[in-house]
Amino acid sequence: ELCDAAIELFDAHVRKAGERPVDDEAVTALFQQLLPQVTRLVALHFQRTLVNRALNRLRGNEEHGALEAALAATESARLEVEVNWR
């Protein structure tokens, strides 16, 4: 579902935007520019969701404190997701 919505957004705002059709080279260039950014967004969202669900699952459990301490130790190191074309 999420992928289908992303494709529809790309079509509506890139391929079918405006009165004239966008040439293939421009579509390719925009796709190559946008895909890494979208991939980064999805990865960061996944990381936040995973951490929050893990904390919620362990809440009230003796392991909750250990997980919070581990997460606090990593807070100073900002997660970076790098996506490059090869």
Phi and psi in radians as a Rosetta constraint file:
Dihedral C 1 N 2 CA 2 C 2 CIRCULARHARMONIC -1.096 0.35
Dihedral N 2 CA 2 C 2 N 3 CIRCULARHARMONIC -0.739 0.35
Dihedral C 2 N 3 CA 3 C 3 CIRCULARHARMONIC -1.125 0.35
Dihedral N 3 CA 3 C 3 N 4 CIRCULARHARMONIC -0.735 0.35
Dihedral C 3 N 4 CA 4 C 4 CIRCULARHARMONIC -1.078 0.35
Dihedral N 4 CA 4 C 4 N 5 CIRCULARHARMONIC -0.714 0.35
Dihedral C 4 N 5 CA 5 C 5 CIRCULARHARMONIC -1.136 0.35
Dihedral N 5 CA 5 C 5 N 6 CIRCULARHARMONIC -0.681 0.35
Dihedral C 5 N 6 CA 6 C 6 CIRCULARHARMONIC -1.120 0.35
Dihedral N 6 CA 6 C 6 N 7 CIRCULARHARMONIC -0.708 0.35
Dihedral C 6 N 7 CA 7 C 7 CIRCULARHARMONIC -1.113 0.35
Dihedral N 7 CA 7 C 7 N 8 CIRCULARHARMONIC -0.757 0.35
Dihedral C 7 N 8 CA 8 C 8 CIRCULARHARMONIC -1.082 0.35
Dihedral N 8 CA 8 C 8 N 9 CIRCULARHARMONIC -0.722 0.35
Dihedral C 8 N 9 CA 9 C 9 CIRCULARHARMONIC -1.090 0.35
Dihedral N 9 CA 9 C 9 N 10 CIRCULARHARMONIC -0.774 0.35
Dihedral C 9 N 10 CA 10 C 10 CIRCULARHARMONIC -1.071 0.35
Dihedral N 10 CA 10 C 10 N 11 CIRCULARHARMONIC -0.798 0.35
Dihedral C 10 N 11 CA 11 C 11 CIRCULARHARMONIC -1.053 0.35
Dihedral N 11 CA 11 C 11 N 12 CIRCULARHARMONIC -0.829 0.35
Dihedral C 11 N 12 CA 12 C 12 CIRCULARHARMONIC -1.175 0.35
Dihedral N 12 CA 12 C 12 N 13 CIRCULARHARMONIC -0.669 0.35
Dihedral C 12 N 13 CA 13 C 13 CIRCULARHARMONIC -1.757 0.35
Dihedral N 13 CA 13 C 13 N 14 CIRCULARHARMONIC -0.184 0.35
Dihedral C 13 N 14 CA 14 C 14 CIRCULARHARMONIC -2.117 0.35
Dihedral N 14 CA 14 C 14 N 15 CIRCULARHARMONIC -1.115 0.35
Dihedral C 14 N 15 CA 15 C 15 CIRCULARHARMONIC -1.209 0.35
Dihedral N 15 CA 15 C 15 N 16 CIRCULARHARMONIC -0.668 0.35
Dihedral C 15 N 16 CA 16 C 16 CIRCULARHARMONIC -1.936 0.35
Dihedral N 16 CA 16 C 16 N 17 CIRCULARHARMONIC 0.221 0.35
Dihedral C 16 N 17 CA 17 C 17 CIRCULARHARMONIC -1.355 0.35
Dihedral N 17 CA 17 C 17 N 18 CIRCULARHARMONIC 2.425 0.35
Dihedral C 17 N 18 CA 18 C 18 CIRCULARHARMONIC 1.433 0.35
Dihedral N 18 CA 18 C 18 N 19 CIRCULARHARMONIC 3.130 0.35
Dihedral C 18 N 19 CA 19 C 19 CIRCULARHARMONIC -1.491 0.35
Dihedral N 19 CA 19 C 19 N 20 CIRCULARHARMONIC -0.525 0.35
Dihedral C 19 N 20 CA 20 C 20 CIRCULARHARMONIC -1.722 0.35
Dihedral N 20 CA 20 C 20 N 21 CIRCULARHARMONIC 2.491 0.35
Dihedral C 20 N 21 CA 21 C 21 CIRCULARHARMONIC -1.168 0.35
Dihedral N 21 CA 21 C 21 N 22 CIRCULARHARMONIC 2.562 0.35
Dihedral C 21 N 22 CA 22 C 22 CIRCULARHARMONIC -1.474 0.35
Dihedral N 22 CA 22 C 22 N 23 CIRCULARHARMONIC 2.372 0.35
Dihedral C 22 N 23 CA 23 C 23 CIRCULARHARMONIC -1.239 0.35
Dihedral N 23 CA 23 C 23 N 24 CIRCULARHARMONIC 2.776 0.35
Dihedral C 23 N 24 CA 24 C 24 CIRCULARHARMONIC -1.018 0.35
Dihedral N 24 CA 24 C 24 N 25 CIRCULARHARMONIC -0.687 0.35
Dihedral C 24 N 25 CA 25 C 25 CIRCULARHARMONIC -1.131 0.35
Dihedral N 25 CA 25 C 25 N 26 CIRCULARHARMONIC -0.694 0.35
Dihedral C 25 N 26 CA 26 C 26 CIRCULARHARMONIC -1.177 0.35
Dihedral N 26 CA 26 C 26 N 27 CIRCULARHARMONIC -0.711 0.35
Dihedral C 26 N 27 CA 27 C 27 CIRCULARHARMONIC -1.091 0.35
Dihedral N 27 CA 27 C 27 N 28 CIRCULARHARMONIC -0.770 0.35
Dihedral C 27 N 28 CA 28 C 28 CIRCULARHARMONIC -1.073 0.35
Dihedral N 28 CA 28 C 28 N 29 CIRCULARHARMONIC -0.793 0.35
Dihedral C 28 N 29 CA 29 C 29 CIRCULARHARMONIC -1.094 0.35
Dihedral N 29 CA 29 C 29 N 30 CIRCULARHARMONIC -0.764 0.35
Dihedral C 29 N 30 CA 30 C 30 CIRCULARHARMONIC -1.144 0.35
Dihedral N 30 CA 30 C 30 N 31 CIRCULARHARMONIC -0.708 0.35
Dihedral C 30 N 31 CA 31 C 31 CIRCULARHARMONIC -1.081 0.35
Dihedral N 31 CA 31 C 31 N 32 CIRCULARHARMONIC -0.786 0.35
Dihedral C 31 N 32 CA 32 C 32 CIRCULARHARMONIC -1.129 0.35
Dihedral N 32 CA 32 C 32 N 33 CIRCULARHARMONIC -0.496 0.35
Dihedral C 32 N 33 CA 33 C 33 CIRCULARHARMONIC -1.374 0.35
Dihedral N 33 CA 33 C 33 N 34 CIRCULARHARMONIC -0.706 0.35
Dihedral C 33 N 34 CA 34 C 34 CIRCULARHARMONIC -1.424 0.35
Dihedral N 34 CA 34 C 34 N 35 CIRCULARHARMONIC -0.654 0.35
Dihedral C 34 N 35 CA 35 C 35 CIRCULARHARMONIC -1.004 0.35
Dihedral N 35 CA 35 C 35 N 36 CIRCULARHARMONIC -0.806 0.35
Dihedral C 35 N 36 CA 36 C 36 CIRCULARHARMONIC -1.063 0.35
Dihedral N 36 CA 36 C 36 N 37 CIRCULARHARMONIC -0.640 0.35
Dihedral C 36 N 37 CA 37 C 37 CIRCULARHARMONIC -1.181 0.35
Dihedral N 37 CA 37 C 37 N 38 CIRCULARHARMONIC -0.721 0.35
Dihedral C 37 N 38 CA 38 C 38 CIRCULARHARMONIC -1.147 0.35
Dihedral N 38 CA 38 C 38 N 39 CIRCULARHARMONIC -0.720 0.35
Dihedral C 38 N 39 CA 39 C 39 CIRCULARHARMONIC -1.053 0.35
Dihedral N 39 CA 39 C 39 N 40 CIRCULARHARMONIC -0.739 0.35
Dihedral C 39 N 40 CA 40 C 40 CIRCULARHARMONIC -1.093 0.35
Dihedral N 40 CA 40 C 40 N 41 CIRCULARHARMONIC -0.786 0.35
Dihedral C 40 N 41 CA 41 C 41 CIRCULARHARMONIC -1.033 0.35
Dihedral N 41 CA 41 C 41 N 42 CIRCULARHARMONIC -0.785 0.35
Dihedral C 41 N 42 CA 42 C 42 CIRCULARHARMONIC -1.126 0.35
Dihedral N 42 CA 42 C 42 N 43 CIRCULARHARMONIC -0.727 0.35
Dihedral C 42 N 43 CA 43 C 43 CIRCULARHARMONIC -1.106 0.35
Dihedral N 43 CA 43 C 43 N 44 CIRCULARHARMONIC -0.760 0.35
Dihedral C 43 N 44 CA 44 C 44 CIRCULARHARMONIC -1.156 0.35
Dihedral N 44 CA 44 C 44 N 45 CIRCULARHARMONIC -0.690 0.35
Dihedral C 44 N 45 CA 45 C 45 CIRCULARHARMONIC -1.106 0.35
Dihedral N 45 CA 45 C 45 N 46 CIRCULARHARMONIC -0.750 0.35
Dihedral C 45 N 46 CA 46 C 46 CIRCULARHARMONIC -1.057 0.35
Dihedral N 46 CA 46 C 46 N 47 CIRCULARHARMONIC -0.778 0.35
Dihedral C 46 N 47 CA 47 C 47 CIRCULARHARMONIC -1.060 0.35
Dihedral N 47 CA 47 C 47 N 48 CIRCULARHARMONIC -0.804 0.35
Dihedral C 47 N 48 CA 48 C 48 CIRCULARHARMONIC -1.118 0.35
Dihedral N 48 CA 48 C 48 N 49 CIRCULARHARMONIC -0.742 0.35
Dihedral C 48 N 49 CA 49 C 49 CIRCULARHARMONIC -1.107 0.35
Dihedral N 49 CA 49 C 49 N 50 CIRCULARHARMONIC -0.773 0.35
Dihedral C 49 N 50 CA 50 C 50 CIRCULARHARMONIC -1.057 0.35
Dihedral N 50 CA 50 C 50 N 51 CIRCULARHARMONIC -0.827 0.35
Dihedral C 50 N 51 CA 51 C 51 CIRCULARHARMONIC -1.093 0.35
Dihedral N 51 CA 51 C 51 N 52 CIRCULARHARMONIC -0.822 0.35
Dihedral C 51 N 52 CA 52 C 52 CIRCULARHARMONIC -1.100 0.35
Dihedral N 52 CA 52 C 52 N 53 CIRCULARHARMONIC -0.722 0.35
Dihedral C 52 N 53 CA 53 C 53 CIRCULARHARMONIC -1.198 0.35
Dihedral N 53 CA 53 C 53 N 54 CIRCULARHARMONIC -0.648 0.35
Dihedral C 53 N 54 CA 54 C 54 CIRCULARHARMONIC -1.118 0.35
Dihedral N 54 CA 54 C 54 N 55 CIRCULARHARMONIC -0.767 0.35
Dihedral C 54 N 55 CA 55 C 55 CIRCULARHARMONIC -1.090 0.35
Dihedral N 55 CA 55 C 55 N 56 CIRCULARHARMONIC -0.755 0.35
Dihedral C 55 N 56 CA 56 C 56 CIRCULARHARMONIC -1.112 0.35
Dihedral N 56 CA 56 C 56 N 57 CIRCULARHARMONIC -0.688 0.35
Dihedral C 56 N 57 CA 57 C 57 CIRCULARHARMONIC -1.170 0.35
Dihedral N 57 CA 57 C 57 N 58 CIRCULARHARMONIC -0.625 0.35
Dihedral C 57 N 58 CA 58 C 58 CIRCULARHARMONIC -1.599 0.35
Dihedral N 58 CA 58 C 58 N 59 CIRCULARHARMONIC -0.056 0.35
Dihedral C 58 N 59 CA 59 C 59 CIRCULARHARMONIC -0.999 0.35
Dihedral N 59 CA 59 C 59 N 60 CIRCULARHARMONIC 2.280 0.35
Dihedral C 59 N 60 CA 60 C 60 CIRCULARHARMONIC 1.498 0.35
Dihedral N 60 CA 60 C 60 N 61 CIRCULARHARMONIC -0.129 0.35
Dihedral C 60 N 61 CA 61 C 61 CIRCULARHARMONIC -1.693 0.35
Dihedral N 61 CA 61 C 61 N 62 CIRCULARHARMONIC 2.622 0.35
Dihedral C 61 N 62 CA 62 C 62 CIRCULARHARMONIC -1.123 0.35
Dihedral N 62 CA 62 C 62 N 63 CIRCULARHARMONIC -0.338 0.35
Dihedral C 62 N 63 CA 63 C 63 CIRCULARHARMONIC -1.358 0.35
Dihedral N 63 CA 63 C 63 N 64 CIRCULARHARMONIC -0.277 0.35
Dihedral C 63 N 64 CA 64 C 64 CIRCULARHARMONIC -1.018 0.35
Dihedral N 64 CA 64 C 64 N 65 CIRCULARHARMONIC -0.770 0.35
Dihedral C 64 N 65 CA 65 C 65 CIRCULARHARMONIC -1.090 0.35
Dihedral N 65 CA 65 C 65 N 66 CIRCULARHARMONIC -0.705 0.35
Dihedral C 65 N 66 CA 66 C 66 CIRCULARHARMONIC -1.135 0.35
Dihedral N 66 CA 66 C 66 N 67 CIRCULARHARMONIC -0.724 0.35
Dihedral C 66 N 67 CA 67 C 67 CIRCULARHARMONIC -1.151 0.35
Dihedral N 67 CA 67 C 67 N 68 CIRCULARHARMONIC -0.749 0.35
Dihedral C 67 N 68 CA 68 C 68 CIRCULARHARMONIC -1.077 0.35
Dihedral N 68 CA 68 C 68 N 69 CIRCULARHARMONIC -0.703 0.35
Dihedral C 68 N 69 CA 69 C 69 CIRCULARHARMONIC -1.128 0.35
Dihedral N 69 CA 69 C 69 N 70 CIRCULARHARMONIC -0.728 0.35
Dihedral C 69 N 70 CA 70 C 70 CIRCULARHARMONIC -1.119 0.35
Dihedral N 70 CA 70 C 70 N 71 CIRCULARHARMONIC -0.725 0.35
Dihedral C 70 N 71 CA 71 C 71 CIRCULARHARMONIC -1.174 0.35
Dihedral N 71 CA 71 C 71 N 72 CIRCULARHARMONIC -0.683 0.35
Dihedral C 71 N 72 CA 72 C 72 CIRCULARHARMONIC -1.097 0.35
Dihedral N 72 CA 72 C 72 N 73 CIRCULARHARMONIC -0.650 0.35
Dihedral C 72 N 73 CA 73 C 73 CIRCULARHARMONIC -1.149 0.35
Dihedral N 73 CA 73 C 73 N 74 CIRCULARHARMONIC -0.498 0.35
Dihedral C 73 N 74 CA 74 C 74 CIRCULARHARMONIC -1.600 0.35
Dihedral N 74 CA 74 C 74 N 75 CIRCULARHARMONIC -0.148 0.35
Dihedral C 74 N 75 CA 75 C 75 CIRCULARHARMONIC -1.052 0.35
Dihedral N 75 CA 75 C 75 N 76 CIRCULARHARMONIC -0.634 0.35
Dihedral C 75 N 76 CA 76 C 76 CIRCULARHARMONIC -1.219 0.35
Dihedral N 76 CA 76 C 76 N 77 CIRCULARHARMONIC -0.437 0.35
Dihedral C 76 N 77 CA 77 C 77 CIRCULARHARMONIC -1.671 0.35
Dihedral N 77 CA 77 C 77 N 78 CIRCULARHARMONIC 1.892 0.35
Dihedral C 77 N 78 CA 78 C 78 CIRCULARHARMONIC -1.261 0.35
Dihedral N 78 CA 78 C 78 N 79 CIRCULARHARMONIC 2.260 0.35
Dihedral C 78 N 79 CA 79 C 79 CIRCULARHARMONIC -1.161 0.35
Dihedral N 79 CA 79 C 79 N 80 CIRCULARHARMONIC 2.229 0.35
Dihedral C 79 N 80 CA 80 C 80 CIRCULARHARMONIC -2.105 0.35
Dihedral N 80 CA 80 C 80 N 81 CIRCULARHARMONIC 2.317 0.35
Dihedral C 80 N 81 CA 81 C 81 CIRCULARHARMONIC -1.999 0.35
Dihedral N 81 CA 81 C 81 N 82 CIRCULARHARMONIC 2.052 0.35
Dihedral C 81 N 82 CA 82 C 82 CIRCULARHARMONIC -1.941 0.35
Dihedral N 82 CA 82 C 82 N 83 CIRCULARHARMONIC 2.190 0.35
Dihedral C 82 N 83 CA 83 C 83 CIRCULARHARMONIC -2.168 0.35
Dihedral N 83 CA 83 C 83 N 84 CIRCULARHARMONIC 2.121 0.35
Dihedral C 83 N 84 CA 84 C 84 CIRCULARHARMONIC -2.274 0.35
Dihedral N 84 CA 84 C 84 N 85 CIRCULARHARMONIC 2.642 0.35
Dihedral C 84 N 85 CA 85 C 85 CIRCULARHARMONIC -1.442 0.35
Dihedral N 85 CA 85 C 85 N 86 CIRCULARHARMONIC 2.467 0.35
